[in-house]
């Protein structure tokens, strides 16, 4: 691994993942078949080392003092994350989790009564509930873009809704890139092209996509992007980040982009009755945070970039397809995934066994999976009449043997 003060080297061209080496560098792989990377992944050794080393140094030096001594290393986090998604360091805020990042972005846009918020059927509860709050508090209108025949957000329907001047102004397009259930990858780039052409801010929830596939904000065209560390990036819990496009940060009309939560890091208190926002994305941060966790995030991003996101994407796509094929062959099992392009998330039901019981049986056999409740994606669940789903999520460390172990558990039910 590079020294903590340096940006990791540019990733190599896509090449097959050395799975044996990746697993040897992941202590948890020795004890469990972990198919819950969409919940919280297993940290690789360099991430574990970075976090523990910081905690030990902090205990000997003092928290503030160590942070001052390692200011260069702390600042390198912004460059590392920016390189991961094709942004500039000044466009990155490091926060505690993707939900806080999403909230800071959403409530900063100055939505007004009558503004339309266009979103999708597969939105996660932590995003859709604030939209309902904004409807009640601000008088905005929340409009759901229909799915296309493949189950992903309909680009054609979105285009019509953006062009419908009689319906009123669109204040935001908000989309989840990879939903928490259903396996699909939404066409984020096509949505970006439409949002840019309409000059409408575009907020992308990339919580489940960053770390399992290449994500580039210029290619996608989003203005804001929220992501977490604990999932496919394999960083510690309690880490996440927000990307905010420079042109949006500089906006003054119709109003500056001002977070709902500000403290002495996000703004400077210049006179007794006036403050000034920071010029960069760190206006979305708050001053106090776990620097040890941020050290782990920095190491995790460097580790992912060293493997190469294209190679990671190829590997997880193949492993997820292999699991879908195995499960679909079992009597009584229905794979619930949709979309033209599919992610590392595999969701399924058993005709005779509730999802919670499947998950418990898997855990007893040393296989980690999770359960996706209908309340997490209420619109999608109601539209498709979905019960609770078993969610198995693979990563590049996942082996065929682990896929067989889960398949064996489900077959034995």
Secondary structure, DSSP 8 states (H G I E B T S, - for coil): ---TTS------S-----HHHHHHT-GGGGT-EE-BTTT-----HHHHHHHHHHHHHHHHH-HHHHHHHTHHHHHHHHHHHHHHHT--GGGEEEES-HHHHHHHHHTTS---TT-EEEEETT--HHHHHHHHHHHHHH--EEEEE-B-TTSSB-HHHHHHHHH-GGG--EEEEEEESS-SSS-B---HHHHHHHHHHHT--EEEE-TTTBTTB---HHHHT-SEEEEESSSTT---TT-EEEEE-HHHHT--SS-----SS--TTTEEEEETTEEEE-SSGGGGS-S---HHHHHHHHHHHHHHHHH-HHHHHHHHHHHHHHHHHHHHTSTTEEE---SSSB-SEEEEEESSS-HHHHHHHHHHTTEE-EEE-GGGGHHHHHHHT---EEEEE--TT--HHHHHHHHHHHHH-
